[in-house]
């Protein structure tokens, strides 16, 4: 029997194709519409964006110019500063010194009646009997002393403990006292540690020196003025030398003595406060310590007279 069945036509496929075409057309139209909207938005915002960019560019350029101008001004100031320093060096202008050009020795003690025989050092002349001491050459490099940062720190702490409440000159004189002993060496100890422990330094279990004030509290910092005083003493300041020299001349004139520089050539090597005990005060009377002076709350002197040379005053 013959097969009369025919292959069916693809009507369903044709319908699907047309449906896909319709969808594609709608998508294309939507995309074109969206692009058109984007183009319109871009065209409308373009002038504003251009203006903002131009403003930022101008601001950046302005800042750049400003920075360049400031840099140029700074370089000019630096150059002028260097020119001024060069001019000062050429003119050999002296650097201001914290040491006054003159001090005055008042023969009578108007501060402490317990030490009536000790002249007083003043920064101003108060009577015609005052002795003028010229300190224009108070810095003598021959008396300078180089030491490590560690020992410089300990010296600063000692000066702080002993004279932190005194004027700068009082701090400088104490610093000269300490540095003078270190420079003399053996008479005051076999090494620097021993010499410094002759003041208020103590060696602790860590092997280092620690400094304590009169109340027993440890001193851990030194003021700027104390550090400056110590640096001057280490560089060779000899304020106490000139003061003790003037006092020696005064004593020789007063009592017809022949004291030489034996007792002051190293400057002050001892100092004490006015509040020492009466027994200690008697030890430091004029018969054994004729070359001494008082500045504020401290009395300074150099070498003692030996007992065999004690003055009968």
Secondary structure, DSSP 8 states (H G I E B T S, - for coil): ----------HHHHHHHHHHHHHHHHHHHHHHHHHHHHHHHHHHHHHHHHHHHHHHHHHHHHHHHHHHHHHHHHHHHHHHHHHHHHHHHHHT-----SS-SEEEEESS-SS-GGGTTSEEEESS--STT-EEEE-TT-B-GGG-----HHHHHHHHHHHHHHHTTS-HHHHHHHHHHHHHHHHH-GGG-SSHHHHHTTTTEEE-TTSSEEEE-TTS-EE----HHHHHHHHHHHTTB-HHHHHHHHHHHHHHHHHT----GGGTTT---EEEETTS-HHHHHHTSTTT--SEEEETTEEEE-----GGG----
